[in-house]
C-alpha cells in the first residue's frame, strides 16, 4: 500500500506488484504491450499518484541489464520519447517548431541513455539529421528497421 507519493515506502515492490496485478511477469512485458506509450503514461497506468516515470525507466533499465538487452532498452526509450515529442513522425518540413520537437526527443533520449550508450545515441541522432528518414517515419517499437540499423543489438 502507498500513501500517494512515488518515493515513499518500497517503490520497487509497489511497482512490481502493480505489474503482476495486471497479468505481466515483468515490467518489460508490461511496457512491450504498450510500445509507443511515454514513460509518464506507463507510470500513470500503474499508479496514478504513486508511480513516477523515472521509476519505470529505472525498472526497465534494470531488467534490460539483467537480460543483457540494454541496446534494445535504448531503442525502446527512443520510441517512447519520439511518440511523445514528435507524434506525427519525422517532419516533412524542418521549420523551427519541428526542429525543436526533434531536438527535444533526441536530447531527452541522450539524457536517458545509460552512460555505456551515450556515444552511440549521439551518433544515431547525428545520423538521423544527416540522412533524414522519410516524412512521417515513426517507429512503433524497439525493433523498428531504421532503429536497428542505427543501434544494432550489440552489448557494450
Secondary structure as GFF3:
##gff-version 3
##sequence-region A 1 156
A	DSSP	alpha_helix	11	21	.	.	.	ID=ss1
A	DSSP	alpha_helix	27	32	.	.	.	ID=ss2
A	DSSP	alpha_helix	39	46	.	.	.	ID=ss3
A	DSSP	alpha_helix	53	67	.	.	.	ID=ss4
A	DSSP	alpha_helix	70	85	.	.	.	ID=ss5
A	DSSP	alpha_helix	96	112	.	.	.	ID=ss6
A	DSSP	three_ten_helix	115	117	.	.	.	ID=ss7
A	DSSP	alpha_helix	118	130	.	.	.	ID=ss8
A	DSSP	alpha_helix	145	150	.	.	.	ID=ss9
###
